[in-house]
Amino acid sequence: IIVAIGLGQQHNLIHRFREWLTGILPSLAQSETTENAPRCAFLAGYPDRRDKLYLHELRYLQEAARLAGMMLLNMHALIKEVDNRKKVRDLQQSGHYQKLYTLNPDPAGSGIDYRFFNRPVLSVTGDYIDIIRLDSNRVAVFLGDVSGHGLGTGFLVSALRSIVRTTISAGKNLSEILGILNDFLSDRYNGYEFLTLFAMIIHTNDGHIDYINAAHPGAFLKLPGKPLEKLENTQRLLGVLPGPYLNHSIQAEPGQRIFLFSDGVLESANLKFEFYGEERLKEYLSLAGDLPLDEIVNGLRESVDRFRGSAPPNDDTSFLVVEYLPVRSVLETVLRSIGLRR
């Protein structure tokens, strides 16, 4: 609907015109959602010494209004397209910056080896994976999942990574780091953004592992030729309630593998709305858990894809396997080989 009206040569026409629009055309405020709402209005005064418009003048105004409406529609479509392209560009740039943090396997002899995959629903992931070498005998490992996905979540992951790296370089322990993350999310987002996180520090010289699980799916452990085990200890998620996070510990043996994953793996769904689930993951890791790390990671990715079929992914999916490979001196290796040291 296009409006054209004559108000005559009177004082303060603009003010009266606005009053008229406010009183008679409230649907203008809903122009984006109401299909028949007015898109433009002309303020047309009568010619001198006349109080009416001729037919050809009315037709001219109607045609001008029609063309103006088309121009506004085209401009609106152009603005939306520019805005959408900006969002796509921001997503691509954010995804590019996230890839700068892509992890590479540790050099041989560093005490651990690892492989992973991280597949976002969009170009930016809401899953947080980080491996930080603290010193020659300690490595910190983090795998978390921020609520939601998209550009905002990607920026939040980058912020959390910065907080973790800053606090851990300042000598904070796991309990303190998770407390700082919890306070940051609670104070800034008031419970509207939260994080599940599995965090651990591996002491590569003796296999001692400190860990905290903040409402994240529990990690699986496996020794060569042994059955799969699960770390059951879990605590509340980050960003909702105040309070401390308690440290737990385990003792790893040489060759021990630790499997971490986001809930996007478990909740990958097929067209029948069935989930991949923990039992399928346990079955896969029980069968493939002793294979080379690359084969485990690639095999799980293929297993999830086969299960999902043609259904689109509904969440970011991440998987990380860490193997404990202690560095031994030549003397220690000889002593172990003849049974004089475990």
N, C-alpha and C positions, 0 to 999 in steps of 0.2 A: 504494500500500500504506500503510495507516494502522496504527500499532502501539498497542496498549493492553495493559498488563501490571500485575499486582499483585505488589508486593515485600514487603508486610507492614509492620508497625510496627517498624522497626529503626532503629538509629542510622546517621547519615551516608548517608541514602537517596539524596540527590542525587549524591554522589560515586560510589556503586555503580551508580546509573542511568547515569551518563556512561560508566563503565567498560563496562557492558553494551552501550551503543550503539556504543562504539568497537570492541569486539571482534566484535559480531555484525552490525552494520550499516555496514560501510565504504562502501557505496554512497551513504550520506547525503552524502558529500563530492562526489558526482557528480550531485546531484539535478537540476541544470540540463540535463544532457546525457543522463541515463538516464531513460527514460520511466516505468519501473516502480519507481523509487527511492522510499523513504519520504519523505513530506512533513512529517509531524509525529508526535510520540510523546507518549502520556499516561503519567504516573507515578501509578498508582492503588493506594492501599493497601487491604488487606482491612478490613472492618468489625471493630469490637471483638468479641472472643470468637468469631471465625469465621476459618477459614483457606481459605475459598472464596467465590466470588461466585455469586449466583443467576442464573438464565437472564435474567430481566428486567433485572438490573443489567448483565450482559454486553451485552445488546441496546442498553441506554441508552448504554454506553460506545462501542459500535460506531457508533451514530448520531451521537453527539457527535464522534467522531473523523472520521466522514465529512463532517459539516458544517464541522469545523475545517479539513479538507483543502481543501474548496471555498473557504473564506474565504482560506486561504493562497494558493491558485492565483489567485483574483481579486486579492488584494493584490499578488502578484508581477506579474500582467499590468498592474495600475495603475502600479506602480513603473516597469516597462519603458516604458509609454506616456508617463509624465511625463519619463523620461530621454530618450526619443526626441524629445519636443516641445522639451526644453531644447536638444538638439543642433540641431534645425531652427531654433530661435530664434537660437542662437549663429551659425549659418551665415548667417541673414538679416541679423543685426546686423553681422557682419563684412563681408558683401557691401555693406551700406549704407555702412559706413565706407570701404571701398575706393572706392566711387563718389564719395566726397567728393574724391578725387584725379583724377576724370575730367578729361582734357585737353581744352582748347578750342583751336581754331586761333589762331596768333599774330596780333596786329594787323598790318594792312598796313604795309609799310615796315620790318619788323623783321629782314629778311634771310632768313627761311625761312617756309614754309607747310607744314602737315601735316594729314593725316587718318588715322584708325585705326579698327579695331574690335577688341574683346576679348570673347570669349564663353566663359565658364566652363562646365565640365561641371556643377558644382553652382553655388550662388549666389556662391561665393567662388572667385576665380581664383588659380592658381599661376603665372600669367604676370605678369611685372613690366614695365610700361611707364612711362617717366618722361622728361619733357623739362624741362630746367632752364636758365633764362636766367642766365648767369654775369655778364655785363656787356653793354654796348651792342654789342660785337663778337664775343661767343662764346655758343654754345648747346650744352649737353650733352644727348645723346640716349642712352637706355638701353632695350634690350628683352631680357628674359631669361626663363628658364623654370626654375622650381624643381621638383625631382623630386616626383612624386605630385600629388595635388590634394585639396581639402577644407579643413576648418577650420584644421588645423594648418599646412598649406601657406600658407593665406591670411595667418595671423599671421606666418609667416616672411617672406613678401613684404613685409608692412608693416615688419618689423624691418630688412630689407635696404634698403628705401627710406629709412628713417631714417638708416641708416649712410651710404648714398651721399650724401644731402643734407647730413649733418653734415660728412663728410670733404671734400666738394667745396667747401663754404662756407669751410672752413679752408684752402683753397688747394692741396689735394692734386691731383696730376695723375692721369691714367688708370691708369698703372702702379701708383701707390701705392694708389689706390682699390681696384683689383682685388686687390692684395696683402692689403689689410685685410679685404676680403670673404672671401678664401680662408682667411685665418687664423681669422676668426670661425667659418666653417662647419666647418673642420677641428677646431678646439679644442672647439667646442660639440657637434658631432654625430659626430665621429670617422668621417667618410666615409659615414654613413647618410643624410645629406641633402646634396645637391649642387645646383649651379646652372650652367646654360649662359647666357652673356651676350654680347651684342654692345653695345659702348659706344663712343661717338664724341663728339668735340668739334668743332663746325663754327665756323670763324672767318668770320663773315659779311662782314667787310670785304674779304677777299681770296680766299675760297673754299678755304683750306687746311683739310683735315680730318685730325685724328688719330683713330685707331681701334684697338681691340683686340677680337679675337673669341676668346672662351673657349669653344671647342667648340660654338658655336651655329651653326645653319644660316647659310651665307654670304649676305651681302647682295647684291642685284642693283642695278646702276646703269644709268640710261638718260638719254640726251640726246634732245631732240626730233628725230625723223627718223633716229635712229641705232640700231644693234642693241643688244640687251641685253648687259651685261657682268656678271661675277660676281667678287666679292672672295674670293679663295681662301685667303688667309692665315688660319690658325686655330691655336689653342693649346689646352692641356688645360683641362678643365672645373674649376670652382671648388669647393673643399671636399674634395678628395681627396689631393693631394700638395702639399708646400711648394715654393716657388721663385718666381722673378720672372715677370712678364708683360711682354712686349716691345711697345712702341708701333710702329704702322705709320702711314703717311700717304699721302693721295692729294690731288690738286688738282681741285676741282670747278669746273665752268664754269656760267655763269648758265643757269638752267633745268634743271640737273641734278636728277634724281630718284633717291632712294635708297629701296629697298624692303626692309624688315625684316619678319621673320615668325617665329613659333614653329614647332616641329616638329609641333604639332597640326594645322597647315594641311596639311603634307605627308603626315601619317599619318591623315588623315580617310579612313575606310574605308566601302565600301558593303556590301551584303548578300553579295556574292561574295568578300568579304575582299580586295578590290583597294584599293590606296592611291591617293589623289589624286596624290601624288608631285611631284618637282621638275620633271619634263618638262612636266606639265600646267601647273604654275605658270609656268614659263618661256614656254610657248606663250601663256598668257593675258596675261602682262605684255608680251610682244612685240607683241601685237595691241592691248591697251588701255592701254599705258604712257604714251601721249601724251594721253589723255583728261583732262578735269578731275578733280581729286583725289577729289571725292565719288563720281564715276562709277566710278573705279577701285576704290575700297574697296567700294562697294555691289555692283559687278559681281563681284568676287572672292567676296564672301560668298554671292551667289546661285549662282555657279559651284560652290563647294564643296558647297552644299546640294543642288543638282541631282545632283551626282556621288554624294553619300552616300545620297540617296533617303530611304527610311524607316528606314535603319539609325541607331541612336542614336549620338550623339557619344561618342567614347572618350577625348578629351583636351581641355584648354583650347586654344582657337585664338585667335591674335592676329596682326594685320597692321598695319603702319605704313608710310606713305609720307611722306617728307620731301623738299620741293623747295627748292633753293637759289635765292633771289631777292635778289641783292645790292642794297643801297640806293645809288643814284647821285645825285650832285648834278645840277642843271640843266646846268652847264657840261660835266660829264663826259658827260652824255647827248648834248649837241650835238656834242662832239668825236668820240664814237663814231659818231654818225650820218653824219659826213662823212669817217670813216675815219682820223682822226688819233690815235685811241687804241683799243686792243683791250680 
